[in-house]
Amino acid sequence: MKYLFFLILVICGITQTTAQTDSTGNPADSLRKIQLNEIVVTASRVSESVLKSPVSVDVIDARRIRLSAQPSYFDAIENIKGVQLLTSSLGFKVYNTRGFATTTNVRFVQLVDGRDNQAPHIGAPIASALAPSDLDIQQVELVPGVASALYGMNALNGLVNILTRNPFNSEGLSIGQKTGLNHVGNDALKPKIYSETSIRYARRIGERFAVKVNLVYQKGYDWVAGNRDDLNPNGNASLGLFGADNPAYDPVNGYGNEAANRRTLTLGGKRYSIGRTGYYEADATDYRLQNLRGDLSLHYRFSPTIELAYTYQGATLDNVYQRTNRFRLDNYRLDQHSLTLTSPSVQIRAYRSRENTGDSYNIRSMAENIDKSFKTDNQWFTDFTNQFNADTRAGAVVNDALWDARAIADRGRPVPGTPAFNDLITKLRDINNWDIGAALRVQSWMYHVEGQVEPTRVMWQRFRQQTGITIQAGFDFRRYVVFPDGNYFINPTEPGKNLVYGKTGGFVQLSRTFFEDKLKVAGSLRLDKNYYFDARLNPRLSMVYSPTDNHNIRVSYQNGYRFPSLFEGFTNINSGGVKRVGGLPIMSQGIYENAYLVTSINAFQAAITTDVNTNGLTTNQAIQKNKGLLKQSPYTYLKPEQVNSFEVGYKGILFKQRLFVDVDAYYSTYKNFIAQVNANLARGTNPDSLAYYFSSANTQDRYRLWTNSQTRVFNYGASLGLRYSLTQNWSVGGNAAFAQLDRAENGDGLESSFNTPRWITNVNVSNGNLWRGIGFSVNYKHQDAFLWQSELATGTVAPINTLDAQVSYRLAKLNLLVKAGGTNILNQPYYTFIGGPSVGGLYYTNLVWEPHF
């Protein structure tokens, strides 16, 4: 699909001489007029032309959002060049750029008017929970790649800044109503209605005061995660048991039958890997979606250029959410209070975010503990063994004996949908220990204060005039506070008291133009200090050469650091026999020094099984033969993650100012990449018996540890964006992004999880006024297959090819815009990652009434 750009260029050439006017005789829309007046603030934290930004920045404004075939601006971000979308649910979508994607992307920052709207305890946004209404969007600015020199913590892969409409400049009442259908053509479900109602009201009261209110209510039925592919297809390969006959079957979206729920049983002189039966996700959760969010802003202007604004944002969520496990969010609450003072040279912002997970629960732990509620693991495996032995003694073949043993061991097992099963869900969702329950009970807060000053704009104008140097400086202070619930978090130093974690930092940026303002050179230096780590420097150097206003070449080098998030540093979770522990020394002292890699333990146990089942060795002989396969974990306590990135790019307007071109290329190096490793400890202190401890699941403790990769990882990529104005209303364009994991210095197993397709491409055609207020747009997206690796599931994500389209009609006299369309209109279900839901077609109508479009 990447070759479709040649077709676009051919179209551009054919139409260049024929499309000077549209059908009404009006002159063609000038891209020069549009682009050179397009101002962005995110790339450099100052107002500047998008064409002359020192790093790559992409913008979608309100007009492009209305023309988008996607139902909302949040969805339209998916079609920006280089953006990879991960859909965890209909109400939870995660964006990433430039590799190393995760379902809660702590390396990508999401801002609203400069405010970080993350959920404090994980250090990443809960999708659109605190995002503005569609009716309140001014524009969206996306910066792919490293931005930590100016924005600090987490901005390693990129950031998006969602800018809203100021009530002083945009008054009136606006109402929007989206109504749609999903699960169309689904054999297991009837079509489900999706509804989203939005209201915005803004009013200016006198010359100094203005108020703005937004409210959004969503309701629907979520995408279903029902992937039944076996994650353990070779669990009994030495016995020739595959597919449905594999007693260690581990479906992607089945829980309670994973590694922690399996044992190796010796049956009839052979070693079998046996897993408990488990439940599918649809059995253990509710897919109904109901989200309410809104905001209130009060603005006061001391003068035309000095403004103080108070904003409250709040949200209550009921939908599915994904991390290492999948969660059902119920009555999840997130809110933020902020105060911002802006002037031509000074900006000060302070905000507090609060998070309460309410009645949410872990779907995976729910399934595990429903299974264990009627019979302990010891009893279940004993019953399985006894029945298998009885059947084989009676002459039953192995496959029949395995099925019968499972049926007997499962006798009395709760049946999904029954009152007893539902009562168990109610009970377990209120037990805050994932070894025996499923509750997610987290309360956390984030406090943030930042300031920014540009003294050469007003106070030091003479200095700027004499030297040509522009100076910008800023600081920020951030503190996380979490209530130690006893399961998810503990306070390791002061039990019972709130856990506190944070950082402080600041930056200075200098810029100067040369050669009659054709060359702009800017350098910035940021210093950050975390509570548990030494201070770190983040430099950035950039140059933009503009021989004319229409042609701009940029080069930049950036260094970025990411301190471990609260969750990565302090997590303390008991989860189905696996202890997940934060990577700071105060959390995991003594574990790293004595742990053995699970990968080596699995290889060791598999070798024992093969020797016993096929080579005739006794278990003791096989243990002694293969104990050399065991490897002690080389990993240690967490360090900050670092990336160095070099980028070149070009933005320009060609073909009589009709064709907008944006191209960039980058090369990045990651060091101390933060990831998780599975490592076990023996339940014994005799070093001569280690091999025996690790030969059985009953004599070892399972851990999942946050640590750093010992590998330095290199990745590179490039992207191209084109937009061509055919006439005043006709536009054709597209983009392509290439990303590649280059190499690793040594293969330690943690350099993986690149989780990014090699190619992502979009091609679109639109006309905002085809005939008497009727417009349309069509977007085709292709994404290559890629390897997905995570703790929940690993596998290959199939290629994605989707077609989105919309038709709109503007009733100018009624101030009404009617839009009908669909995403994935061919209704070809796909997964964006392994373990996530199957995403089908969503067909919608959108009615927007507002005084001015």
Buried (B, 14 or more C-beta within 10 A) or exposed (E): BBEBBEEBEEBBEEBBEEBEEBEEEEEBBBBBEBBBEBEBBBBBBBEBBBBBBBBBBBBBBBEBBBBBBBBBBBBBBBBBBBBBBBBBBBBBBBBBBBBBBBBBBBBBBBBBBBBBBBBBBBBBBBBBBBBBBBBBBBBBBBBBBBBBBBBBBBBBBBBBBBBBBBBBEBBEBBBBBBBBBBBBEBEEBEBBEBEBBBBBBBEBEEEEBBBBBBBBBBBBBBBBBBBEEBBBBEBBBBBEBBEEBBBBBBBBBBBBBBBBBBBBBEBEEBBBBBBBBBBBBBBBBBBBBBBBBBBBBBBEBEEEEEBBBEBBBBBBBBBBBBBBBBBBBBEBBBBBBBBBBBBEBBBBBBBBBBBBBBBBBBBBBBBBBBBBBBBEBEEBBBBBBEBBBBBBEEEBEBEEBBBBBBEBBBEEBBEEEEEEBEEBBEBBBEBBBBBBBBBBBBBBBBBBBBBBBBBBBBEBEEBBEEEEEBBBBBBBBBBBBBBBBBBBBBBBEEEEEBBBBBBBBBBBBBBBBEEEEEBBBBBBBBBBBBBBBEEBEBBBBBBBBBEEBBBBBBBBBBBBBBBBBBBBBBBBBBBBBBBBBBBBBEBBEEBBEEBBBBBBBBBBBBBBBBBBBEEEBEBEBBBBBBBEBBBBBBBBBBBBBBBBBBBBBBBBBBBEBBBBBBBBBBBBBBBBBBBBBBBBBBEEEEEEEBBBBBBEBEBBBBBBBBBBBBBBBBBBBBBBBBBBBBBBBBBBBBBBBBBBBEEBEEEBBBBBBBBBBBBBBBBBBBBBBBEEBBBBBBBBBBBBEBBBBBBBBBBEBEBBBBBBBBBBBBEEEEBBBBBBBBBBBEBEBBBBBBBBBBBBBBBBBBBBBBEEE
